[in-house]
Every structure is written in structure tokens, then in C-alpha cells.
Amino acid sequence: IPNFACPGIPDERLFEVVVSQAREAEESGFDTVLVMDHFYQLPIIGEPDNAMLESYTTLAALARETSSVQLSALVSGNTYRNPALLAKTVTTLDVVSGGRAVLGIGAGWFEQEHHDYGFEYGTFTQRFERLEESLRIIGPMLRGQNPTFAGDWYQVENAMNNPRLRPSIPIMIGGSGERKTFRLAAHYADHLNIICNRKDIPGKLTALRQRCEEADRDPATLPTSYLASVVLVESADQAATLLDRMSPGQREGVFVGTPDQVADSLQRDVLAHGIDGLVINMVHNGHQPGVIAAAGRCLRPLV
């Protein structure tokens, strides 16, 4: 759920719409509900001052409004939180939800948020150095260990993390970088969510296999998913009209069509290459009752 600014919905009803989407997803077969970890809306979706809920407050509230879906941020910006505090936050979400939390994490990239909120942005390389140090702290804490670590960016000493419900909470890394992101996923993650244009998927999977080989890891032990923007419409004519309004680059990044058309495209362009699962967002009309259920019906047979 990347968009909270729904047409005609005042702020006091905003969370009701989020809950409705989460429940509809759960009832129609989706196994996870995810929200963005941002403070401003992204430029490709809307204006910076559009409504944007804080992710972990929202996920904790959704934990009490759902019963079976996993709950995660896609993905937590590492630069926004001390890693030990993030481990504690995700573990508390796991307790509150009855064992349904997933830690999604990435290096962070939205410079305006960092500047306006006073978070250190740093260089591209520094953000990935910080992410790796965080993973060396967070991973053990999510497995019930009490790590002591002294790095260039973070330090902890015998960092305890109780209470816990499970032996381990899964870590999902999200991103597109073949050298840095994929290397960290091969070393530290239980799941990799790949973000790229559909035409680039085969090359991304080749790079991921290389990173796993370098880490002496069987690629089969690192499940993947693909982030797809989906717009469901009722007819092929509606789909054609929407696609005509988009630039070639926009068309490459979104799956538009009837439920059957979208399912066929995702099977052919994504899953057929060896991606294990799908994460979809529905910015255009996901807030409308019944749209997520229609997506569930057409996508569930694929995976």
C-alpha cells in the first residue's frame, strides 16, 4: 500500500481505507501486506505533502485488524533508525501480530526526506556501508542473540531483544543494485524483493546467482519476488486507452489490463524467468472496494 491519499477521503477516514485494503487482501489470498517506509509521498506517485503514514505505527495497528497476513515495510529505510531500535521495533510487531512480522530493509535513497527531517544522507557508498553494519546487528538480534559490535557507523554491546515469539524473524532486502544490494542479500537475507523494469529481470537473476556463488550460497535458498505496479480495468478497450496515455517508459513499469491480461503478462514477463513470487501495488485504484479481491483471484493461481 504505497498511497494513502485517496480521492474524496478525508484524513479522519484515511486509516479506515487502509484497513479495508488489508482485510480485502487477506480475504482474497494475499500472504503479506506491505506499506512504504517514507515520510513524504514519492515523486512518481504524488506530491511530497500528500498523506503519508509512518510505517511501523501503521503496521502495528494493522496487526490488530488482520489475523493471518504477514506484515512488513517495503522497505525500511536503514538511515531512519538506529539498527538495534529497528530490531526491537520489528520484534515487538512480531509479538503484537502473533508471529507475522517480516523485516524489509534497504539502504535508503530519498534525499529530500533526509534533508527535511535532519537525517544524515551521506554518499551512496556510505549508505550501503551503514546497511551492512546494521544487518550485522539486526540479524543476530532477530535470532535471539545479544550481539556486541563496533563499526564505523554503529555500536552495540550485548544488545538484548526480549520478548520474542519465534526463533527468528525473516529479513527481506529490497532493491535493484546488482553489486551492493544483491551481495548483501546473498550474505544476510531470507528473501530478495527485486525492483526493476520487466525487461531487466533475466539479467538481475543472473547477477543474483553470481552474488550467491561468491557468498558460497545456493541460490535456491534465497527466494525472490518482483515488485509490480498493477492497474486492473474492466475491459481491453479501457486498458488500451490507459496505455495510450503513457510514455514507453511508463508502460514498461506498469501492468495494465483486465485481470486475465494482467495475470498473463505477469506470468510471461516475470514468473516465467524464475522469479518466485509477486508483490503488487495498485496506486491507481487499489482503494476501491473489490479491486484487490479481483487481483487476488487472478494472481493466486500463478504462485
C-alpha positions as CSV (number, residue, x, y, z in Angstrom):
1,I,0.0,0.0,0.0
2,P,2.1,2.9,-1.2
3,N,-0.5,5.6,-1.4
4,F,-2.7,6.9,1.4
5,A,-4.1,10.0,-0.5
6,C,-7.3,8.6,-1.8
7,P,-9.7,10.9,-3.8
8,G,-12.5,12.2,-1.6
9,I,-11.3,10.5,1.6
10,P,-10.6,13.0,4.4
11,D,-7.8,12.4,6.9
12,E,-10.1,11.2,9.6
13,R,-11.2,8.3,7.4
14,L,-7.8,7.6,5.9
15,F,-6.9,4.6,8.1
16,E,-10.3,3.0,7.6
17,V,-9.4,2.8,3.9
18,V,-6.0,1.2,4.7
19,V,-7.7,-1.3,7.0
20,S,-10.2,-2.2,4.3
21,Q,-7.4,-2.8,1.8
22,A,-5.5,-5.0,4.2
23,R,-8.6,-7.1,5.1
24,E,-9.6,-7.4,1.4
25,A,-6.0,-8.6,0.6
26,E,-6.1,-11.1,3.5
27,E,-9.5,-12.5,2.4
28,S,-8.6,-12.8,-1.2
29,G,-5.4,-14.9,-0.7
30,F,-2.5,-12.5,-0.4
31,D,0.0,-13.7,2.2
32,T,1.6,-10.3,3.1
33,V,0.5,-6.7,3.4
34,L,3.3,-4.1,3.0
35,V,3.5,-0.4,3.4
36,M,6.2,2.1,2.4
37,D,8.6,3.5,4.9
38,H,8.6,7.1,3.8
39,F,7.6,10.4,5.4
40,Y,6.7,12.2,2.1
41,Q,5.0,10.8,-0.9
42,L,7.3,9.7,-3.7
43,P,7.6,12.0,-6.8
44,I,6.4,9.2,-9.1
45,I,3.2,8.8,-7.2
46,G,2.2,12.3,-6.0
47,E,3.2,15.5,-4.2
48,P,5.5,15.5,-1.2
49,D,2.7,16.8,1.1
50,N,0.3,14.1,0.2
51,A,-0.8,11.9,3.2
52,M,1.9,9.5,4.3
53,L,1.5,7.4,7.4
54,E,4.5,6.3,9.5
55,S,5.1,2.6,8.6
56,Y,5.6,0.8,11.9
57,T,2.8,2.6,13.7
58,T,0.5,1.6,10.8
59,L,1.7,-2.0,10.7
60,A,1.2,-2.4,14.5
61,A,-2.4,-1.1,14.1
62,L,-3.0,-3.4,11.1
63,A,-1.8,-6.3,13.3
64,R,-4.9,-5.9,15.4
65,E,-7.1,-5.5,12.3
66,T,-5.9,-8.7,10.5
67,S,-5.3,-12.3,11.5
68,S,-3.2,-14.2,9.0
69,V,-1.2,-11.9,6.6
70,Q,2.4,-11.2,7.3
71,L,3.2,-7.5,7.9
72,S,6.2,-5.6,6.6
73,A,7.6,-2.4,5.3
74,L,8.8,-2.4,1.7
75,V,11.3,-1.5,2.7
76,S,12.5,0.1,6.0
77,G,15.0,2.9,5.2
78,N,18.1,1.9,7.2
79,T,19.2,5.5,7.6
80,Y,16.0,6.5,9.5
81,R,16.6,4.3,12.7
82,N,19.3,3.0,14.9
83,P,19.6,-0.7,13.9
84,A,19.1,-2.1,17.4
85,L,16.0,0.0,17.8
86,L,14.7,-1.3,14.4
87,A,15.3,-4.8,15.6
88,K,13.3,-4.1,18.7
89,T,10.5,-2.4,16.7
90,V,10.2,-5.4,14.3
91,T,10.3,-7.9,17.1
92,T,7.6,-6.0,19.0
93,L,5.5,-6.0,15.8
94,D,6.0,-9.8,15.7
95,V,4.7,-10.1,19.3
96,V,1.8,-7.8,18.7
97,S,0.8,-9.7,15.5
98,G,1.3,-13.2,16.8
99,G,4.3,-14.0,14.8
100,R,3.6,-12.3,11.5
101,A,6.3,-9.7,11.1
102,V,8.9,-9.5,8.3
103,L,11.8,-7.1,8.4
104,G,12.0,-5.4,5.0
105,I,15.1,-3.2,4.8
106,G,17.1,-1.2,2.2
107,A,19.9,1.4,2.2
108,G,17.6,4.5,1.9
109,W,17.5,6.9,-1.0
110,F,15.0,9.7,-0.7
111,E,17.3,12.7,-0.2
112,Q,14.6,15.3,0.5
113,E,13.3,13.3,3.4
114,H,16.7,13.1,4.9
115,H,17.4,16.8,4.5
116,D,14.0,17.9,5.8
117,Y,13.9,15.6,8.8
118,G,17.6,16.0,9.7
119,F,18.8,12.5,9.0
120,E,22.3,12.2,7.7
121,Y,22.2,11.2,4.0
122,G,25.8,10.6,3.1
123,T,27.1,9.1,-0.1
124,F,25.8,6.1,-2.0
125,T,28.7,4.0,-0.7
126,Q,28.3,5.2,2.9
127,R,24.6,4.3,2.9
128,F,25.5,0.7,1.9
129,E,28.3,0.6,4.4
130,R,25.8,1.6,7.1
131,L,23.3,-1.0,5.8
132,E,25.8,-3.9,6.1
133,E,26.7,-2.8,9.7
134,S,23.0,-2.7,10.5
135,L,22.5,-6.2,9.2
136,R,25.3,-7.5,11.4
137,I,23.5,-6.1,14.4
138,I,19.9,-6.7,13.4
139,G,20.3,-10.3,12.2
140,P,21.6,-11.7,15.4
141,M,19.0,-9.7,17.5
142,L,16.2,-11.2,15.4
143,R,17.7,-14.7,16.1
144,G,17.7,-14.2,19.9
145,Q,21.4,-13.4,20.2
146,N,22.9,-10.5,22.1
147,P,25.4,-9.0,19.7
148,T,28.3,-6.8,20.5
149,F,29.5,-4.8,17.5
150,A,31.7,-1.8,17.0
151,G,31.7,-0.4,13.5
152,D,32.3,2.9,11.8
153,W,28.7,3.8,12.0
154,Y,27.0,1.8,14.8
155,Q,28.0,0.3,18.1
156,V,26.1,-2.1,20.4
157,E,27.1,-4.0,23.5
158,N,25.3,-7.2,24.5
159,A,22.2,-5.9,22.8
160,M,19.2,-7.8,24.3
161,N,15.9,-8.2,22.5
162,N,13.0,-9.6,24.6
163,P,10.3,-10.7,24.4
164,R,10.3,-12.8,21.3
165,L,7.9,-15.3,19.8
166,R,9.9,-17.1,17.2
167,P,13.5,-18.5,16.8
168,S,14.0,-16.0,14.0
169,I,12.2,-13.2,12.1
170,P,12.8,-13.3,8.3
171,I,14.8,-10.5,6.7
172,M,13.8,-9.2,3.2
173,I,16.2,-6.9,1.4
174,G,14.7,-4.9,-1.4
175,G,16.3,-3.1,-4.3
176,S,17.8,-3.4,-7.8
177,G,21.6,-3.0,-7.3
178,E,23.4,-6.0,-8.7
179,R,26.7,-5.5,-6.9
180,K,25.8,-4.0,-3.5
181,T,22.1,-4.9,-2.8
182,F,22.3,-8.4,-4.2
183,R,25.6,-9.1,-2.4
184,L,24.1,-8.1,0.9
185,A,21.0,-10.2,0.2
186,A,23.2,-13.2,-0.6
187,H,25.0,-12.8,2.7
188,Y,22.3,-11.7,5.1
189,A,18.7,-12.1,3.7
190,D,16.0,-14.7,3.7
191,H,14.3,-13.0,0.8
192,L,15.1,-10.6,-2.0
193,N,12.5,-8.3,-3.5
194,I,13.7,-7.1,-6.9
195,I,12.7,-3.7,-8.3
196,C,13.4,-3.2,-12.0
197,N,11.8,-2.9,-15.4
198,R,10.5,-6.2,-16.6
199,K,12.9,-6.4,-19.5
200,D,15.8,-6.4,-17.0
201,I,14.6,-9.4,-14.9
202,P,16.8,-12.1,-16.7
203,G,19.9,-10.0,-16.2
204,K,19.1,-9.4,-12.5
205,L,18.6,-13.1,-11.8
206,T,21.9,-13.8,-13.5
207,A,23.6,-11.3,-11.3
208,L,22.0,-12.7,-8.2
209,R,23.2,-16.2,-9.0
210,Q,26.7,-14.7,-9.3
211,R,26.5,-13.0,-5.9
212,C,25.2,-16.2,-4.3
213,E,28.1,-18.1,-5.8
214,E,30.6,-15.5,-4.4
215,A,28.9,-15.9,-1.0
216,D,29.1,-19.7,-1.2
217,R,25.3,-19.8,-1.0
218,D,22.9,-22.0,-3.0
219,P,20.6,-19.5,-4.9
220,A,17.7,-21.8,-4.3
221,T,17.9,-20.8,-0.6
222,L,17.2,-17.2,-1.4
223,P,13.6,-16.8,-2.6
224,T,12.8,-13.8,-4.8
225,S,9.8,-11.6,-5.5
226,Y,9.2,-8.9,-8.0
227,L,7.6,-5.5,-7.3
228,A,4.9,-4.8,-10.0
229,S,2.6,-1.8,-10.3
230,V,-0.8,-3.1,-11.4
231,V,-3.8,-1.3,-12.8
232,L,-6.9,-3.5,-13.2
233,V,-9.6,-2.4,-15.5
234,E,-12.9,-4.0,-16.7
235,S,-12.2,-4.1,-20.5
236,A,-9.4,-4.4,-23.0
237,D,-10.6,-1.1,-24.5
238,Q,-10.1,0.7,-21.2
239,A,-6.6,-0.9,-20.9
240,A,-5.7,0.3,-24.4
241,T,-6.9,3.9,-23.6
242,L,-4.8,4.0,-20.4
243,L,-1.7,2.6,-22.1
244,D,-2.0,5.2,-25.0
245,R,-1.7,7.9,-22.4
246,M,1.6,6.6,-21.0
247,S,5.1,7.1,-22.3
248,P,7.1,4.0,-23.4
249,G,9.0,4.1,-20.1
250,Q,5.8,4.3,-18.0
251,R,4.3,1.3,-19.9
252,E,7.4,-0.7,-19.2
253,G,6.9,-0.2,-15.4
254,V,3.2,-1.0,-15.0
255,F,0.9,-3.9,-15.8
256,V,-2.4,-2.6,-17.1
257,G,-5.4,-4.7,-18.3
258,T,-8.2,-6.9,-17.3
259,P,-7.5,-9.4,-14.6
260,D,-6.8,-12.1,-17.2
261,Q,-4.5,-9.8,-19.2
262,V,-2.5,-8.8,-16.2
263,A,-2.2,-12.4,-15.0
264,D,-0.9,-13.4,-18.4
265,S,1.6,-10.6,-18.5
266,L,3.0,-11.3,-15.0
267,Q,3.3,-15.0,-15.8
268,R,5.1,-14.4,-19.1
269,D,7.2,-11.4,-18.3
270,V,8.1,-12.1,-14.6
271,L,7.4,-15.6,-13.2
272,A,8.5,-17.5,-16.3
273,H,12.0,-16.2,-15.8
274,G,12.3,-17.8,-12.4
275,I,11.1,-15.2,-10.0
276,D,9.4,-17.0,-7.1
277,G,6.6,-14.5,-6.1
278,L,4.9,-11.2,-6.7
279,V,4.5,-8.1,-4.7
280,I,1.9,-5.7,-6.3
281,N,0.9,-2.2,-5.7
282,M,-2.3,-0.7,-7.0
283,V,-1.8,3.1,-6.8
284,H,-4.4,3.9,-9.4
285,N,-7.5,2.1,-7.9
286,G,-6.5,-0.2,-5.1
287,H,-8.5,1.8,-2.6
288,Q,-11.7,1.0,-4.5
289,P,-13.7,-1.9,-2.9
290,G,-13.4,-5.1,-4.9
291,V,-10.3,-4.3,-6.9
292,I,-7.8,-6.1,-4.6
293,A,-10.1,-9.1,-4.4
294,A,-10.1,-9.2,-8.3
295,A,-6.3,-9.1,-8.2
296,G,-6.2,-11.9,-5.7
297,R,-8.5,-14.1,-7.8
298,C,-6.4,-13.7,-11.0
299,L,-3.0,-13.8,-9.4
300,R,-3.3,-16.6,-6.8
301,P,-3.2,-19.4,-9.4
302,L,0.1,-18.1,-10.7
303,V,2.1,-18.7,-7.5
